[in-house]
Amino acid sequence: MNFWGLKTFCLVTGASRGIGKTIAIEFSKHVAPGSLFVLIARTVEGLEGTKETILAGTEGKGINVHTAVMDLLHPSAEEYANLISSALEGVQETATSFKHALLVHNAGNLGNAKRRVIEMDNFTEIQNYWTVNITSMIMLTSEFFKVFNETDPSILQRSVVQITSLAGVDPFKCWGYYSAGKACRDMIMKTLAMEESRIQVISWAPGPVETDMFHEACRETGDQSVTEIMNETLTSGKVLSPLTSVTKLITVLENKQFVKGEHVDYFDV
């Protein structure tokens, strides 16, 4: 079955900027009329900008966009369930109206990149990092597939795209939070894929993409060897644009160039 071209319910986290914004905009060009995009992030201005760009780029196609300001530091199963139900109610549709249910886990952060592992002694800092990057993702996945469940034959395809990183495979000094978070997310996705044979799952490592987080890593990383690598990548023009990475992701999904549940790097396909 084709990944694209279906009437799709697509939920994207961290959709106000960077890779998440680009995913929402570019994915909206590859779905059927009547599709619904649910975008969440922490800032209303960024979300509205993404929404306006989607509507302008798909004018006349009948793409609907629902935005919601959410802070993943305070995950709530009830809030996630209400988000999905209110989005459906807003367009007077039900889950069974859609042929493809697509969840994109993009939101996340670098964490305190000044600390080495032996300096990670702040309980609140550790707990907050895991809540934002892991707990919220697990809970949202659960609520999403309670709505778009496998018992409904009208939903032809269910998919998860998780944005990961090379750092989830290879360690970088002072990126203990980030690397551990990405490795954990990758394993959760592998487990999901193993447990649910009818859900397509990919963990996409987008390559070195020029985003706010990339520049934050250049400034804030506490290890000089890592900051030198980051800054050399930037100044030598080796950094990718969000559009370049997302365009390849769209092709990978279209051609099914991935093993379900696996970590796929931009440079490996």
N, C-alpha and C positions, 0 to 999 in steps of 0.2 A: 504494500500500500504506500502511496506517496505521502511524504511528510508534509508537504505544502499543498496549497490549493483547497483545503478543507475549511468549513466553517469552524472557527477555532475560538475557544475560550483560553486566553493567554494571560497568566499572572506573572508580572515581572517585579522583583524586589530591587531596590536601589536604582529606580528608573529615572532619577532626576538629573543624572550627569554621567559622563564617562561611558563605560562599556554598557551599563544597564540602559542608559538612554538610547544608545545606538542600537542595541538589540531590539528595544521596543519599536523604534522607528523603522528599522530595516525588516523585522519580522512582519510588521503590518502590511508590507508590500507584497507578501507572499501567501496571504490567506484569502479565503473566499469572502464575498460580501456577507454582511451580517455578523462578522466576527467581533468579539468583544475583548478589549485589552484592559486589564486591571493593573494599575501602576501604583506602587507604594514606595515611599521614601520619607525622609524627615522634613523636607522643605516644600511648601506649597508652590513657591515660585518656580523651582526647577521642574516639578511635576506638571505644572500648567504649560511650561515651555515645551516639554516633551509631547504633551497632549496636542498642543497647537500644531506642532510639526507633523505629527501623525495625521491629523485631520486635513492639513494642507496637502500632504503628499498622497493621500488616498481619497481626495475629493470625488464624490460621486460613486464611491465604491461601497458606501454604507458601513464603514468601520466605526465601531463605537468605542469610546474610551471612558473609563471610570478611574478617578484618582482618589487616593486616600493617604493622609499624612499619618505615619506610624513610626514609633521608635522601637526598634527590635530589642532594646535593652529591657523592655517590659512585655515579654511575649504573653499572649493570652489566647487560649484555644477558642474561647467565646468570641473574642474580638475578630479572630481570623475567620471563624464560621460566619459571623455577621457581615464581614467584608464581602465574602463571596455571595451570600444571599442578597445583600443590598445591591451589589453590582448586577446580579441577574434580575432583580425586581425593577431596577432602573431602566432596563430595556424590555421589560415584560417578557422575559424568557425563563426557561428552566434549564437545568443541566442537560436534559435530554434533547435540547434544541441544537446542541453542538456535536460535531463529529470528531473533534480533536480537543482534548483537554491538555494544555501545555503549561507547565510550571517552570519558571526560570529563577533559580536561586543565584542572584548576582550580589546582593548586598553583603557587605563585610568590611572589616577594617584591618589595618596593619598591626594594631596593638602598640604597646610601648617598645619601640625598636632601639631604645638606648640600653636596655637591660640584657645582660647575659643571663643564662639560666640560673646560675648560682645567686643572682641578685633578685630573682623573682620571689619576693617575700611579702607582697601586699595582697592579702586575701581578696579585698574588694576589687582590685584591679584584675586579678586572675578570674574571679567569678564573673565580672562584667564582660570580659573578653569572651568567655565561653558562652555566656547567655546570648550575646549579640550574634556570634558567628556559628554556634552549634545548636543550642537549645531552641532558639527561634526557628531555625531551619527545619529541625525535626518536627516541631509542633505544627508548623505551617503545612509541611508535607502530609502529615496525618489528617489535618482538617480538609485539605484540598481533595484527597482521595476518598474521604468519607462522602463528599458531594459527587465527585466523578468516579463512582465505584464500578467495579468490573461486572456487577450483576446486571448492568443496563446495556443491552446489546446495541442500542442506538449510538452509543459513544464508540466509534470505530477505533480510535487511537488515543492512548494516554502516554504522555512523555514528560520527562524531567531533564532540563539542562542545568547543570551546576557549573558555575564559573570557579575554576580552581587555579593552580599555579605550579610551576616547576618547583617552587619552594615546598610543595607538599610531598615531593619525591626526594629532592636534594636539600640538605640543610644549608642555611646561611647564618653566619654569626650575627647575633643580636635579633634574629628573626624567630626566636623560639616560639613566641605566641603565634605568629603568622603561619609558620611551617607546621606546627602541631595542629592548628585549626584546619588548614587545608588538607592535611593527611587524614584527619578525623572525618571531615566532610566526604573525602573520596571513599573512605571505607564504608560510611553510611550509605553512599550511593551504590557501592558494589553489593552491599547486603540487600538493599531494596531491590536491585536488579535480580539477585538470586531468589529472593522470596516471591517476587511478583513477575511471573513470566510474561504478562501482557502489558507491562509498563516498559517503554523504551527509556533508557537512562544513559546519559553521557556526562562525563566531567571534562569540561573544555578548558585547557590551559591556553590562554589567548596570546602568549608570548609577551615580550616587553612592550606594553602599550602605554602611550603617553597619556596619563590620567593624573588627577590630583593626587592619588595614592602614590603613583610613581615619583612625582616630585617630592612628596612627603618623605618617601624612602631615601631619596637623594639627600635631603636636608637632615633628617632625624636619626638615621641609622648610626648606632654607637660604635660601629667597627669601620675603621678607615678603609680597609681593603674592599669591603662591600660598597661603600659610598664611591670609591674610585671606579669600580666596575659599573655601577649605575650611571655615574656621570659620564664615563667614557662611552657607554651605550647611547646616551642622549646626545652628546656633542658630535659623535661620529655618524649620526643619522641612522643608527641601527634600530632605533625605537619605532614601533608600529603605531599607526593611528587606530583608534577604535573601529573605524569603518573597515580598514583592511582586515583586521582580525575577524570581525563579525561577518564580513562577506565570505571569508573562507568557511566559517562555522556554518553558514547557510548552505553552502555547497556540500560540506561533510554530512549534514543532516539529510539533504536531498538525495545524495548518492549512498547514504548509509555506510559511510567509510569509518565505521567504528564497531568495536565489540561492545555489546550492551553492558553498561555499568563501568566500563574502563575509563581510565584517565587518558585523554587524547591531547597531545601537544600540537600547537600551531605548526611547528617545524617538522612534525613527523608525518604529515599528510599532504 
